[in-house]
Amino acid sequence: MKKPMIWIGVLLIVLILAIAPWTVNRLSGESKDSSDSDTKTIETYQGETETYTNSDLKSKLTPIQYKVTQEDGTEKAFENPYWDLKEEGIYVDLLSGEPLFSSTDKYKSGTGWPSFTKPLESENIVTKDDPGIFGVRTEVRSKYGDAHLGHVFEDGPEPTGLRYCMNSAAMEFIPRDELESRGYGQYTDLFE
């Protein structure tokens, strides 16, 4: 009986050693594949094109914004500015400015991250499989900014049954009273 238990233990150790480096890099948001001179071209909401090097992005974004948006990281639950924000307005991509979510579709999920039942503009959202050690999740990215925003789950409330669980660090909040002056006037109707 002891020999099978030893082999199971050895197998577990080998498995842990095999996935440990991937898990540490994945959870920390570290990326081995980019250098400071790599470039990223973004089409902004205003129709302009911006090109950034990784160095530019590190200067423009805070460390947590860079980790989340460029390295697919995750900010801490309950320690981010929008998880409990109740103000009316919309959420846009940090770099492209593309409209992503509205406070009209936001709800308190209890997760510690801002959660929405649906995107404001579904054409600005890209989803893709995100394999992990506990299965495959569905990653949510901005279409034009190509930024990691968070994940979508099928445990949300009606009417969609979806929970778009986003990182505050990936978005900028535009309050209702600034929509017109910031170029998002067409969204003021949402709050009337």
C-alpha positions as CSV (number, residue, x, y, z in Angstrom):
1,M,0.0,0.0,0.0
2,K,2.9,2.3,0.6
3,K,4.4,2.1,-2.9
4,P,1.3,3.5,-4.7
5,M,1.1,6.4,-2.2
6,I,4.8,7.2,-2.8
7,W,4.2,7.2,-6.6
8,I,1.2,9.5,-6.2
9,G,3.3,11.8,-4.0
10,V,6.1,11.9,-6.6
11,L,3.6,12.5,-9.4
12,L,2.1,15.4,-7.4
13,I,5.5,17.0,-6.8
14,V,6.4,16.7,-10.5
15,L,3.1,18.3,-11.5
16,I,3.6,21.1,-9.0
17,L,7.1,21.8,-10.3
18,A,6.0,21.7,-13.9
19,I,3.2,24.2,-13.5
20,A,4.7,26.4,-10.7
21,P,6.6,28.8,-13.0
22,W,3.6,29.2,-15.3
23,T,1.3,29.8,-12.4
24,V,3.6,32.4,-10.8
25,N,4.0,34.3,-14.0
26,R,0.3,34.1,-14.8
27,L,-0.9,35.2,-11.4
28,S,1.6,38.1,-11.2
29,G,0.8,39.2,-14.7
30,E,4.4,39.0,-15.8
31,S,5.1,38.6,-19.4
32,K,8.3,37.1,-20.8
33,D,7.6,38.0,-24.4
34,S,7.8,41.8,-24.5
35,S,10.6,44.3,-24.4
36,D,10.5,48.1,-23.8
37,S,11.0,48.7,-27.5
38,D,8.0,46.6,-28.7
39,T,5.2,48.8,-30.1
40,K,1.4,48.9,-29.9
41,T,-0.8,50.9,-32.2
42,I,-4.2,52.0,-30.9
43,E,-7.1,53.6,-32.7
44,T,-8.7,56.1,-30.4
45,Y,-12.4,56.8,-29.9
46,Q,-11.8,60.1,-31.7
47,G,-10.5,58.3,-34.8
48,E,-6.8,59.1,-34.3
49,T,-4.0,56.5,-34.2
50,E,-1.5,56.4,-31.4
51,T,1.6,54.3,-31.3
52,Y,3.2,53.4,-28.0
53,T,6.3,51.5,-27.0
54,N,6.2,49.4,-23.9
55,S,8.3,52.1,-22.3
56,D,5.8,54.8,-23.3
57,L,3.0,52.7,-21.8
58,K,4.9,52.2,-18.6
59,S,5.3,56.0,-18.3
60,K,1.6,56.8,-19.2
61,L,0.0,54.1,-17.0
62,T,0.3,53.5,-13.3
63,P,2.1,50.2,-12.4
64,I,-1.3,48.5,-11.7
65,Q,-2.8,49.8,-14.9
66,Y,0.1,48.5,-16.9
67,K,0.1,45.1,-15.1
68,V,-3.7,44.7,-15.7
69,T,-4.0,46.0,-19.2
70,Q,-0.7,45.0,-20.8
71,E,0.2,41.9,-18.8
72,D,-3.2,40.4,-18.2
73,G,-3.0,40.9,-14.5
74,T,-5.7,41.3,-11.8
75,E,-6.0,44.1,-9.2
76,K,-6.9,43.3,-5.7
77,A,-10.6,42.8,-4.9
78,F,-12.2,45.6,-2.8
79,E,-9.0,47.7,-3.2
80,N,-9.9,49.5,-6.4
81,P,-11.7,52.7,-7.2
82,Y,-14.8,51.5,-9.1
83,W,-15.9,48.3,-7.3
84,D,-18.4,50.2,-5.1
85,L,-18.9,53.4,-7.2
86,K,-22.6,54.3,-7.5
87,E,-22.3,57.5,-9.6
88,E,-24.0,57.6,-13.0
89,G,-21.7,57.6,-16.0
90,I,-19.8,55.3,-18.4
91,Y,-16.6,53.4,-18.3
92,V,-14.1,53.7,-21.2
93,D,-10.8,52.1,-22.2
94,L,-7.9,53.9,-20.6
95,L,-5.9,54.4,-23.9
96,S,-8.4,54.2,-26.7
97,G,-11.3,55.9,-24.9
98,E,-13.8,53.4,-26.5
99,P,-17.0,53.1,-24.5
100,L,-17.2,49.8,-22.7
101,F,-19.7,49.8,-19.9
102,S,-22.5,51.9,-18.3
103,S,-23.4,52.4,-14.7
104,T,-27.0,51.5,-15.8
105,D,-25.8,47.9,-16.3
106,K,-23.6,47.8,-13.2
107,Y,-24.6,45.7,-10.1
108,K,-23.2,44.7,-6.8
109,S,-21.8,41.3,-7.3
110,G,-20.0,40.9,-4.0
111,T,-16.7,40.1,-5.7
112,G,-14.9,43.3,-5.0
113,W,-14.6,44.3,-8.7
114,P,-16.9,46.4,-10.8
115,S,-19.4,44.0,-12.4
116,F,-21.9,44.6,-15.3
117,T,-24.6,42.6,-16.9
118,K,-23.7,43.6,-20.4
119,P,-21.3,45.9,-22.3
120,L,-22.4,49.4,-23.3
121,E,-21.1,48.8,-26.9
122,S,-20.7,45.1,-27.6
123,E,-18.7,45.8,-30.7
124,N,-16.0,47.3,-28.5
125,I,-15.6,44.1,-26.6
126,V,-13.6,41.1,-27.6
127,T,-13.7,37.7,-25.8
128,K,-11.4,34.8,-26.0
129,D,-10.6,31.6,-24.1
130,D,-8.2,32.0,-21.2
131,P,-6.9,28.6,-20.1
132,G,-5.8,28.3,-16.5
133,I,-5.0,25.6,-13.9
134,F,-8.7,25.4,-12.9
135,G,-10.2,25.3,-16.4
136,V,-10.9,27.8,-19.2
137,R,-12.4,31.2,-18.4
138,T,-13.5,33.8,-21.0
139,E,-11.2,36.8,-21.1
140,V,-12.7,40.2,-22.0
141,R,-10.5,42.7,-23.9
142,S,-11.1,46.1,-25.5
143,K,-11.3,45.9,-29.3
144,Y,-9.3,49.0,-30.2
145,G,-7.2,49.4,-27.1
146,D,-6.4,45.7,-27.0
147,A,-6.3,45.9,-23.2
148,H,-7.1,43.1,-20.8
149,L,-10.3,44.2,-18.9
150,G,-11.3,41.1,-16.9
151,H,-13.5,38.1,-17.5
152,V,-17.1,37.3,-18.2
153,F,-18.9,34.5,-16.2
154,E,-22.4,33.0,-16.6
155,D,-23.4,33.5,-13.0
156,G,-24.9,37.0,-13.3
157,P,-28.4,38.3,-12.7
158,E,-31.2,38.7,-15.3
159,P,-31.7,39.9,-18.0
160,T,-28.5,38.5,-19.4
161,G,-27.3,36.0,-16.7
162,L,-23.8,37.3,-17.4
163,R,-21.3,38.9,-15.0
164,Y,-18.7,41.0,-16.7
165,C,-16.2,41.2,-13.9
166,M,-13.8,44.0,-14.8
167,N,-10.7,45.6,-13.3
168,S,-11.0,49.2,-12.3
169,A,-7.4,49.7,-13.4
170,A,-8.4,48.9,-17.0
171,M,-11.0,51.7,-17.3
172,E,-11.6,55.3,-16.9
173,F,-15.0,56.5,-15.5
174,I,-16.7,59.4,-17.2
175,P,-19.3,60.9,-14.9
176,R,-22.8,61.8,-16.4
177,D,-22.2,65.5,-16.1
178,E,-19.0,65.3,-18.2
179,L,-20.2,63.1,-21.0
180,E,-21.0,66.0,-23.3
181,S,-17.8,67.9,-22.7
182,R,-15.6,64.7,-23.1
183,G,-17.2,63.7,-26.5
184,Y,-19.6,61.1,-25.2
185,G,-22.8,63.2,-25.5
186,Q,-24.8,60.5,-27.2
187,Y,-24.8,58.5,-24.0
188,T,-26.6,61.2,-21.9
189,D,-29.9,59.6,-22.9
190,L,-29.1,56.6,-20.8
191,F,-29.6,58.6,-17.6
192,E,-32.8,60.4,-18.4
